[in-house]
Amino acid sequence: MKSVLSIWLVLFICFLNTTSCRENTDNTNQNNTINTFADYLGEPIKIDLKGKVIDLNNTPLDSVLVVAGNKSATTDEYGNFTINNVSAHQEFVALEAQRKDYKNTMVTLAPKKDTSAVNIILLKATEPCLFWFCKHNHNLPNTID
């Protein structure tokens, strides 16, 4: 009796498997366009980027190399930079800031019109942090004896 029941169970499962795996021939509600990664970034555009590079104490940093695409600029004594005619996308542009003794920082943003302003904060390379989500030193005392 158990073997007959198990045979019927196997046959029922096979029946469900074959009837549920039919190909859908109704293409009326299917979207056949495939979006590439570049489609989500928007159309290519040229923009001017202006900004300021500071540290955690809001001190302007000079001599910081700021790179956007194949263009770059160095900050002045007040931490200001300008990069003209940058190749970007309507929804995305990436900037990288580099300076000795500081951690390299990557910033991404969605450009606004023809000119975008951005502020970049650089962190000291030797600055310890106890937590992975923090951007500063907590100055907590060492409790290990």
MDTraj code that builds the backbone (N, CA, C; nanometers):
import mdtraj as md
import numpy as np

residues = "MET LYS SER VAL LEU SER ILE TRP LEU VAL LEU PHE ILE CYS PHE LEU ASN THR THR SER CYS ARG GLU ASN THR ASP ASN THR ASN GLN ASN ASN THR ILE ASN THR PHE ALA ASP TYR LEU GLY GLU PRO ILE LYS ILE ASP LEU LYS GLY LYS VAL ILE ASP LEU ASN ASN THR PRO LEU ASP SER VAL LEU VAL VAL ALA GLY ASN LYS SER ALA THR THR ASP GLU TYR GLY ASN PHE THR ILE ASN ASN VAL SER ALA HIS GLN GLU PHE VAL ALA LEU GLU ALA GLN ARG LYS ASP TYR LYS ASN THR MET VAL THR LEU ALA PRO LYS LYS ASP THR SER ALA VAL ASN ILE ILE LEU LEU LYS ALA THR GLU PRO CYS LEU PHE TRP PHE CYS LYS HIS ASN HIS ASN LEU PRO ASN THR ILE ASP".split()
xyz = np.array([
    [0.0823, -0.1196, 0.0000],
    [0.0000, 0.0000, 0.0000],
    [0.0865, 0.1256, 0.0000],
    [0.1971, 0.1228, 0.0785],
    [0.2853, 0.2379, 0.0833],
    [0.3542, 0.2601, -0.0508],
    [0.3882, 0.1506, -0.1205],
    [0.4563, 0.1657, -0.2492],
    [0.3620, 0.2241, -0.3546],
    [0.2324, 0.1888, -0.3499],
    [0.1353, 0.2441, -0.4438],
    [0.1167, 0.3935, -0.4162],
    [0.1103, 0.4287, -0.2903],
    [0.0951, 0.5695, -0.2523],
    [0.2175, 0.6511, -0.2952],
    [0.3365, 0.5957, -0.2763],
    [0.4572, 0.6679, -0.3164],
    [0.4672, 0.6790, -0.4688],
    [0.4191, 0.5808, -0.5436],
    [0.4182, 0.5887, -0.6907],
    [0.3242, 0.7000, -0.7354],
    [0.2052, 0.7073, -0.6734],
    [0.1097, 0.8133, -0.7085],
    [0.1670, 0.9519, -0.6734],
    [0.2368, 0.9590, -0.5638],
    [0.2980, 1.0849, -0.5239],
    [0.4049, 1.1290, -0.6247],
    [0.4884, 1.0369, -0.6675],
    [0.5916, 1.0673, -0.7673],
    [0.5276, 1.1085, -0.8991],
    [0.4237, 1.0383, -0.9416],
    [0.3543, 1.0732, -1.0659],
    [0.2893, 1.2108, -1.0564],
    [0.2326, 1.2427, -0.9411],
    [0.1695, 1.3732, -0.9217],
    [0.2736, 1.4859, -0.9283],
    [0.3890, 1.4631, -0.8664],
    [0.4961, 1.5627, -0.8699],
    [0.5477, 1.5809, -1.0120],
    [0.5630, 1.4734, -1.0860],
    [0.6064, 1.4827, -1.2263],
    [0.5039, 1.5578, -1.3092],
    [0.3747, 1.5310, -1.2864],
    [0.2691, 1.6024, -1.3583],
    [0.2749, 1.7522, -1.3297],
    [0.2911, 1.7892, -1.2027],
    [0.3003, 1.9310, -1.1667],
    [0.4239, 1.9955, -1.2304],
    [0.5328, 1.9239, -1.2329],
    [0.6558, 1.9762, -1.2894],
    [0.6424, 2.0021, -1.4394],
    [0.5822, 1.9114, -1.5111],
    [0.5694, 1.9291, -1.6566],
    [0.4659, 2.0353, -1.6932],
    [0.3597, 2.0486, -1.6162],
    [0.2573, 2.1479, -1.6505],
    [0.2952, 2.2877, -1.6065],
    [0.3771, 2.3013, -1.5051],
    [0.4132, 2.4348, -1.4566],
    [0.5319, 2.4937, -1.5308],
    [0.6018, 2.4181, -1.6094],
    [0.7210, 2.4653, -1.6784],
    [0.6972, 2.4933, -1.8263],
    [0.5764, 2.5274, -1.8617],
    [0.5494, 2.5599, -2.0017],
    [0.6049, 2.6976, -2.0339],
    [0.6449, 2.7168, -2.1594],
    [0.6991, 2.8436, -2.2039],
    [0.5875, 2.9454, -2.2181],
    [0.6143, 3.0668, -2.1753],
    [0.5180, 3.1747, -2.1880],
    [0.5279, 3.2320, -2.3288],
    [0.4217, 3.2175, -2.4060],
    [0.4219, 3.2670, -2.5443],
    [0.3533, 3.4023, -2.5558],
    [0.2995, 3.4541, -2.4455],
    [0.2336, 3.5838, -2.4452],
    [0.3379, 3.6923, -2.4203],
    [0.3799, 3.7629, -2.5248],
    [0.4845, 3.8640, -2.5146],
    [0.4301, 4.0052, -2.5006],
    [0.3021, 4.0209, -2.4744],
    [0.2430, 4.1543, -2.4728],
    [0.2912, 4.2380, -2.3548],
    [0.3222, 4.1773, -2.2406],
    [0.3599, 4.2535, -2.1215],
    [0.5095, 4.2469, -2.0918],
    [0.5888, 4.1975, -2.1848],
    [0.7314, 4.1836, -2.1594],
    [0.8081, 4.3029, -2.2155],
    [0.9033, 4.3484, -2.1395],
    [0.9913, 4.4546, -2.1832],
    [1.1154, 4.3904, -2.2426],
    [1.1371, 4.4054, -2.3712],
    [1.2472, 4.3387, -2.4393],
    [1.3718, 4.4251, -2.4512],
    [1.3736, 4.5441, -2.3900],
    [1.4923, 4.6275, -2.3953],
    [1.5860, 4.5911, -2.2808],
    [1.7117, 4.5904, -2.3106],
    [1.8128, 4.5587, -2.2105],
    [1.8900, 4.6859, -2.1817],
    [1.8889, 4.7285, -2.0551],
    [1.9611, 4.8487, -2.0159],
    [2.1043, 4.8130, -1.9788],
    [2.1974, 4.8912, -2.0289],
    [2.3366, 4.8744, -1.9904],
    [2.3663, 4.9679, -1.8734],
    [2.4821, 4.9509, -1.8136],
    [2.5202, 5.0340, -1.6996],
    [2.5236, 5.1814, -1.7403],
    [2.5721, 5.2091, -1.8601],
    [2.5821, 5.3480, -1.9068],
    [2.4443, 5.4124, -1.9220],
    [2.3392, 5.3339, -1.9468],
    [2.2048, 5.3897, -1.9591],
    [2.1583, 5.4546, -1.8288],
    [2.2037, 5.4034, -1.7164],
    [2.1628, 5.4575, -1.5879],
    [2.2419, 5.5830, -1.5487],
    [2.3546, 5.6065, -1.6141],
    [2.4372, 5.7228, -1.5837],
    [2.3889, 5.8483, -1.6541],
    [2.3096, 5.8336, -1.7570],
    [2.2617, 5.9480, -1.8329],
    [2.3514, 5.9765, -1.9517],
    [2.3150, 6.0785, -2.0249],
    [2.3896, 6.1172, -2.1441],
    [2.5239, 6.1793, -2.1059],
    [2.6265, 6.1604, -2.1894],
    [2.7545, 6.2269, -2.1641],
    [2.7397, 6.3785, -2.1760],
    [2.8035, 6.4509, -2.0830],
    [2.7990, 6.5963, -2.0828],
    [2.9371, 6.6505, -2.0470],
    [2.9559, 6.7786, -2.0665],
    [3.0771, 6.8492, -2.0227],
    [3.0352, 6.9482, -1.9151],
    [3.1062, 6.9463, -1.8013],
    [3.0730, 7.0379, -1.6912],
    [3.2002, 7.0993, -1.6343],
    [3.1818, 7.2046, -1.5568],
    [3.2897, 7.2666, -1.4810],
    [3.2686, 7.2325, -1.3339],
    [3.3751, 7.1906, -1.2681],
    [3.3684, 7.1556, -1.1261],
    [3.4480, 7.2571, -1.0449],
    [3.3880, 7.3051, -0.9383],
    [3.4539, 7.3954, -0.8450],
    [3.4334, 7.3388, -0.7057],
    [3.5303, 7.3579, -0.6201],
    [3.5131, 7.3067, -0.4853],
    [3.6245, 7.3447, -0.3931],
    [3.6182, 7.2839, -0.2757],
    [3.7143, 7.3131, -0.1699],
    [3.7506, 7.1822, -0.1011],
    [3.8766, 7.1676, -0.0650],
    [3.9243, 7.0501, 0.0066],
    [3.9674, 7.0947, 0.1458],
    [3.9119, 7.0272, 0.2481],
    [3.9409, 7.0603, 0.3874],
    [3.9730, 6.9329, 0.4643],
    [4.0231, 6.9497, 0.5864],
    [4.0411, 6.8349, 0.6751],
    [3.9274, 6.8325, 0.7772],
    [3.9364, 6.7454, 0.8749],
    [3.8285, 6.7321, 0.9735],
    [3.8111, 6.8557, 1.0613],
    [3.9134, 6.9384, 1.0696],
    [3.9060, 7.0607, 1.1499],
    [3.8620, 7.1803, 1.0672],
    [3.8122, 7.1564, 0.9471],
    [3.7712, 7.2614, 0.8525],
    [3.8877, 7.3497, 0.8094],
    [4.0085, 7.2972, 0.8172],
    [4.1254, 7.3701, 0.7703],
    [4.1436, 7.3445, 0.6214],
    [4.1506, 7.4490, 0.5403],
    [4.1718, 7.4287, 0.3964],
    [4.3064, 7.3627, 0.3697],
    [4.3091, 7.2710, 0.2736],
    [4.4318, 7.1997, 0.2400],
    [4.4815, 7.2448, 0.1030],
    [4.6075, 7.2866, 0.0985],
    [4.6658, 7.3241, -0.0301],
    [4.7416, 7.2059, -0.0887],
    [4.7773, 7.2157, -0.2143],
    [4.8564, 7.1141, -0.2857],
    [4.7883, 6.9781, -0.2903],
    [4.6560, 6.9750, -0.2929],
    [4.5820, 6.8499, -0.3075],
    [4.5529, 6.8304, -0.4561],
    [4.5863, 6.7136, -0.5080],
    [4.5567, 6.6810, -0.6468],
    [4.4138, 6.6294, -0.6544],
    [4.3306, 6.6972, -0.7310],
    [4.1916, 6.6565, -0.7502],
    [4.1770, 6.6116, -0.8954],
    [4.1316, 6.4861, -0.9146],
    [4.1214, 6.4275, -1.0480],
    [3.9760, 6.3961, -1.0781],
    [3.9312, 6.4374, -1.1974],
    [3.7963, 6.4050, -1.2459],
    [3.8119, 6.3583, -1.3902],
    [3.7939, 6.2273, -1.4102],
    [3.8131, 6.1722, -1.5445],
    [3.9583, 6.1865, -1.5862],
    [3.9812, 6.2479, -1.7028],
    [4.1187, 6.2677, -1.7496],
    [4.1677, 6.4101, -1.7230],
    [4.0959, 6.4862, -1.6420],
    [4.1333, 6.6230, -1.6064],
    [4.1727, 6.6269, -1.4592],
    [4.2610, 6.7213, -1.4249],
    [4.3023, 6.7337, -1.2853],
    [4.3350, 6.8789, -1.2533],
    [4.3405, 6.9078, -1.1249],
    [4.3769, 7.0408, -1.0759],
    [4.4377, 7.0243, -0.9375],
    [4.5135, 7.1258, -0.8961],
    [4.5732, 7.1278, -0.7631],
    [4.5106, 7.2421, -0.6846],
    [4.4815, 7.2166, -0.5571],
    [4.4176, 7.3198, -0.4752],
    [4.5159, 7.4323, -0.4441],
    [4.4603, 7.5528, -0.4275],
    [4.5416, 7.6682, -0.3898],
    [4.5578, 7.6712, -0.2378],
    [4.6134, 7.7795, -0.1848],
    [4.6394, 7.7886, -0.0409],
    [4.5120, 7.7912, 0.0428],
    [4.3986, 7.8200, -0.0201],
    [4.2700, 7.8223, 0.0504],
    [4.1909, 7.6933, 0.0301],
    [4.2510, 7.5947, -0.0346],
    [4.1860, 7.4663, -0.0583],
    [4.0919, 7.4651, -0.1767],
    [4.0865, 7.5731, -0.2529],
    [3.9947, 7.5820, -0.3667],
    [4.0545, 7.5189, -0.4924],
    [3.9680, 7.4606, -0.5738],
    [4.0098, 7.4055, -0.7024],
    [3.9004, 7.4303, -0.8055],
    [3.9408, 7.4311, -0.9320],
    [3.8485, 7.4423, -1.0448],
    [3.8983, 7.3500, -1.1550],
    [3.8087, 7.2668, -1.2050],
    [3.8399, 7.1807, -1.3188],
    [3.7357, 7.2108, -1.4255],
    [3.7798, 7.2610, -1.5393],
    [3.6882, 7.2995, -1.6466],
    [3.6758, 7.1900, -1.7518],
    [3.5573, 7.1860, -1.8124],
    [3.5305, 7.0996, -1.9276],
    [3.5542, 6.9510, -1.8968],
    [3.4995, 6.9041, -1.7860],
    [3.5138, 6.7645, -1.7436],
    [3.4119, 6.6786, -1.8167],
    [3.4565, 6.5656, -1.8682],
    [3.3648, 6.4687, -1.9290],
    [3.2942, 6.3940, -1.8173],
    [3.1622, 6.4048, -1.8138],
    [3.0825, 6.3408, -1.7084],
    [2.9552, 6.2855, -1.7705],
    [2.8646, 6.2417, -1.6868],
    [2.7322, 6.1965, -1.7287],
    [2.6281, 6.2794, -1.6546],
    [2.5069, 6.2801, -1.7050],
    [2.4006, 6.3581, -1.6420],
    [2.3762, 6.3168, -1.4982],
    [2.3958, 6.1908, -1.4658],
    [2.3648, 6.1395, -1.3320],
    [2.4882, 6.1015, -1.2508],
    [2.6104, 6.1219, -1.3052],
    [2.7267, 6.0689, -1.2339],
    [2.8547, 6.1387, -1.2774],
    [2.9346, 6.1763, -1.1802],
    [3.0732, 6.2183, -1.2027],
    [3.1521, 6.1773, -1.0782],
    [3.2731, 6.1305, -1.0989],
    [3.3579, 6.0853, -0.9876],
    [3.4807, 6.1741, -0.9766],
    [3.5168, 6.2090, -0.8534],
    [3.6370, 6.2880, -0.8254],
    [3.7227, 6.2120, -0.7249],
    [3.8530, 6.2250, -0.7397],
    [3.9443, 6.1662, -0.6427],
    [4.0395, 6.2746, -0.5954],
    [4.0601, 6.2818, -0.4642],
    [4.1509, 6.3792, -0.4047],
    [4.2672, 6.3052, -0.3399],
    [4.3902, 6.3535, -0.3674],
    [4.5102, 6.2876, -0.3177],
    [4.6072, 6.3913, -0.2619],
    [4.6629, 6.3586, -0.1453],
    [4.7680, 6.4411, -0.0865],
    [4.8518, 6.3543, 0.0063],
    [4.9811, 6.3822, 0.0099],
    [5.0712, 6.3067, 0.0958],
    [5.0265, 6.3198, 0.2411],
    [5.0355, 6.2102, 0.3148],
    [4.9984, 6.1996, 0.4565],
    [4.8472, 6.2013, 0.4793],
    [4.7682, 6.1955, 0.3718],
    [4.6227, 6.1884, 0.3824],
    [4.5721, 6.0683, 0.3030],
    [4.4581, 6.0169, 0.3436],
    [4.3969, 5.9056, 0.2714],
    [4.3366, 5.9566, 0.1414],
    [4.3583, 5.8827, 0.0330],
    [4.2947, 5.9189, -0.0930],
    [4.1439, 5.9071, -0.0756],
    [4.0714, 6.0038, -0.1285],
    [3.9270, 6.0078, -0.1111],
    [3.8584, 6.0146, -0.2458],
    [3.7574, 5.9293, -0.2656],
    [3.6776, 5.9281, -0.3877],
    [3.5396, 5.9843, -0.3553],
    [3.4932, 6.0788, -0.4363],
    [3.3625, 6.1409, -0.4179],
    [3.2852, 6.1249, -0.5481],
    [3.1603, 6.0820, -0.5379],
    [3.0734, 6.0745, -0.6554],
    [2.9541, 6.1665, -0.6337],
    [2.9079, 6.2266, -0.7417],
    [2.7933, 6.3162, -0.7308],
    [2.7189, 6.3225, -0.8622],
    [2.5962, 6.3715, -0.8545],
    [2.5146, 6.3978, -0.9730],
    [2.5309, 6.5451, -1.0074],
    [2.5869, 6.5765, -1.1224],
    [2.6130, 6.7161, -1.1573],
    [2.4859, 6.7993, -1.1662],
    [2.4991, 6.9261, -1.1359],
    [2.3898, 7.0226, -1.1471],
    [2.4213, 7.1181, -1.2610],
    [2.3388, 7.1197, -1.3634],
    [2.3534, 7.2100, -1.4782],
    [2.4945, 7.2045, -1.5351],
    [2.5548, 7.3208, -1.5613],
    [2.6867, 7.3257, -1.6236],
    [2.8008, 7.3327, -1.5237],
    [2.7716, 7.3728, -1.3998],
    [2.8745, 7.3869, -1.2979],
    [2.8274, 7.3200, -1.1698],
    [2.9156, 7.2420, -1.1096],
    [2.8838, 7.1772, -0.9829],
    [2.9886, 7.2147, -0.8797],
    [2.9421, 7.2432, -0.7585],
    [3.0307, 7.2744, -0.6467],
    [3.0358, 7.1539, -0.5538],
    [3.1547, 7.1209, -0.5082],
    [3.1710, 7.0050, -0.4221],
    [3.2742, 7.0361, -0.3143],
    [3.2478, 6.9889, -0.1936],
    [3.3425, 6.9997, -0.0833],
    [3.3930, 6.8600, -0.0513],
    [3.5234, 6.8481, -0.0349],
    [3.5863, 6.7184, -0.0090],
    [3.6598, 6.7272, 0.1237],
    [3.6403, 6.6268, 0.2087],
    [3.7094, 6.6197, 0.3373],
    [3.8124, 6.5078, 0.3291],
    [3.9388, 6.5428, 0.3553],
    [4.0455, 6.4429, 0.3571],
    [4.0781, 6.4064, 0.5017],
    [4.1064, 6.2796, 0.5224],
    [4.1412, 6.2279, 0.6546],
    [4.2901, 6.1999, 0.6608],
    [4.3509, 6.2273, 0.7755],
    [4.4922, 6.1953, 0.7952],
    [4.5122, 6.0451, 0.7796],
    [4.6199, 6.0057, 0.7150],
    [4.6472, 5.8637, 0.6926],
    [4.6821, 5.7926, 0.8227],
    [4.7361, 5.8640, 0.9196],
    [4.7779, 5.8014, 1.0454],
    [4.6722, 5.8135, 1.1537],
    [4.5603, 5.8718, 1.1231],
    [4.4577, 5.8957, 1.2233],
    [4.3846, 5.7653, 1.2559],
    [4.3985, 5.7154, 1.3796],
    [4.3325, 5.5894, 1.4134],
    [4.1826, 5.6079, 1.4363],
    [4.1095, 5.5048, 1.4082],
    [3.9666, 5.5057, 1.4358],
    [3.9279, 5.3670, 1.4842],
    [3.8484, 5.3616, 1.5880],
    [3.8135, 5.2341, 1.6482],
    [3.6953, 5.1661, 1.5794],
    [3.6179, 5.2413, 1.5057],
    [3.4978, 5.1867, 1.4458],
    [3.5031, 5.2031, 1.2951],
    [3.4562, 5.1032, 1.2215],
    [3.4653, 5.1053, 1.0757],
    [3.3784, 5.2135, 1.0134],
    [3.2746, 5.2609, 1.0835],
    [3.1821, 5.3574, 1.0251],
    [3.2184, 5.5016, 1.0577],
    [3.3230, 5.5246, 1.1319],
    [3.3577, 5.6605, 1.1738],
    [3.4610, 5.7230, 1.0816],
    [3.4647, 5.8561, 1.0844],
    [3.5600, 5.9303, 1.0037],
    [3.6544, 6.0135, 1.0906],
    [3.6590, 5.9862, 1.2179],
    [3.7447, 6.0658, 1.3048],
    [3.7971, 5.9818, 1.4210],
    [3.8926, 6.0376, 1.4951],
    [3.9530, 5.9711, 1.6092],
    [3.8689, 6.0001, 1.7334],
    [3.8336, 5.8953, 1.8047],
    [3.7508, 5.9121, 1.9245],
    [3.8327, 5.9527, 2.0474],
    [3.9653, 5.9349, 2.0419],
    [4.0538, 5.9637, 2.1542],
    [4.0103, 5.8912, 2.2814],
    [3.9663, 5.7689, 2.2658],
    [3.9273, 5.6907, 2.3811],
    [4.0524, 5.6355, 2.4490],
    [4.0519, 5.6281, 2.5820],
    [4.1712, 5.5772, 2.6521],
    [4.1862, 5.4277, 2.6288],
    [4.3104, 5.3833, 2.6330],
    [4.3403, 5.2417, 2.6182],
    [4.3117, 5.1720, 2.7504],
    [4.2175, 5.0784, 2.7527],
    [4.1759, 5.0127, 2.8767],
    [4.2410, 4.8766, 2.8953],
    [4.3266, 4.8362, 2.8002],
    [4.3928, 4.7061, 2.8130],
    [4.5174, 4.7233, 2.8977],
    [4.5297, 4.6436, 3.0057],
    [4.6454, 4.6526, 3.0954],
    [4.7542, 4.5585, 3.0541],
])
top = md.Topology()
chain = top.add_chain()
for i, resn in enumerate(residues, 1):
    res = top.add_residue(resn, chain, resSeq=i)
    for name in ("N", "CA", "C"):
        top.add_atom(name, md.element.get_by_symbol(name[0]), res)
traj = md.Trajectory(xyz[None], top)
